[in-house]
Amino acid sequence: MSRNIGVIGLGSMGYGIAASALRAGLRVWGADINQTQVERLRGEGAEASDMAEAALDAVAVVVLNAAQTEAVLFGENGIVPHLRPGAVVLSCATVPPEFARKMAARCAEAEVLYLDAPISGGSVKAANGQLSIMASGSAAAFDAARPLLEAIAETVFELGDQVGAGSAMKAVNQLLAGVHIAAMAEALTFGMTQGVAPEKFVEVISKCAGTSWMLENRAPHVVAGDYTPHSSVNIWPKDLGIVLDIARSSSFSAPLTAAALQQFLAAAGMGLGGEDDAAVAKVYARNAGLTLPGEG
């Protein structure tokens, strides 16, 4: 039973995971390059001792990408050599399926279990322990991870015993999510050119067939002129890039994904990379000479 939990990466998602695990009564160790987040978590009850010296049953890796995942698992200060046999790694970042399989094989060499467990739901659901997790791995990995999964997720999709299936499903989800955010920004600003105020756009379209979860979640950020990053613009060049890499390897054309990617790249090029991903609307607004709410 996974009672001693490490969480590596205490950004908006990782911090929510750690806090949810604490509320569930698990012992939690947190690690992040931002020591302020580590101290904040300790103030909420996390352990103060060194994670590498803890007898961890499970460690959730909630970092940005494949390179960071590999570094925290097997780099100079990687956690895997410090884990006991039978401990489980939950790899939560969006990564290519083949990368997930390679990490699982390296963990197996150290007698550590690996659960390919990308997450979805955003920072609010992470904080509330209501994530959706697209998971694949051995029955032993699922069993070892069960207490942590129950603490942090509303829904765990068990996608089989082959590592990589979770990451493949996450790529499908990210394709849709990225395209939906870009489509929301395009539709909202297109409406403005026709005299449709952003707040009226949200009121009406959120009740019509053209809505999506991303529209209902992100368009209010534009209306409020608040681009505090819950999920940043910089996430999407990485995630949609992974989708396109997988598509190319399968000889699959993904033109909508490519178009959405260009808009996020344009937003990053405007210096908006650290803003909420709803800021992709600023690309459309700039090109159309529009003034979004909150902009003088």
Buried (B, 14 or more C-beta within 10 A) or exposed (E): EBBBBBBBBBBBBBBBBBBBBBBBEBBBBBBBEEEEBBEBBBEEEBBEEEBBEBEBBBBBBBBBBBEBBBBBBBEEEBBBEBBEEEBBBBBBBBBBBBBBBBBBEBBEEBEBBBBBBBBBBBBEBBBBBBBBBBBBBBEEBBEBBBBBBBBBBEEBBBBEEBBBBBBBBBBEBBBBBBBBBBBBBBBBBBBBEEEBEBBEBBEEBBEEEEBBEBBBBBBBBBBBEBBEBBBBBBBBBBBBBBBBEBBEEEEEEBEBBEBBBBBBBBBBEBEBBEBBBBBBBBBBBBEEEBEBBEEE
